[in-house]
């Protein structure tokens, strides 16, 4: 139980810092962060990230934040963002599910801290 509360606290801290330090349009970012969980649930993590990379801008910033989170919690071993998609597509279903669950939990915090101001 202790490990879960520590990881939840770390997740919240990282989401707060990520939302505070965005470099793109804050209003668009907040709107897109709110849509990301539905995209992932409907289309899957890899398809959503591929879409985000193709769209660029705020979407790409969110994808980069998700990559950073997966690195920090030691799910993703790919340090380079450019190799992130390849890494994700090479994973077995257990790792893919863990990555998806972590991203969805992280997005819950990111949504709370994203501001449309």
Secondary structure, DSSP 8 states (H G I E B T S, - for coil): -HHHHHHHHHHHHHHHHHHHT--S-HHHHHHHHHHHHHHHHHH-HHHHHHHHHHH-HHHHHHHHHHHHHHHHTTS----SGGGHHHHHHTS-HHHHHHHHHHHHHHHHHHHHH----
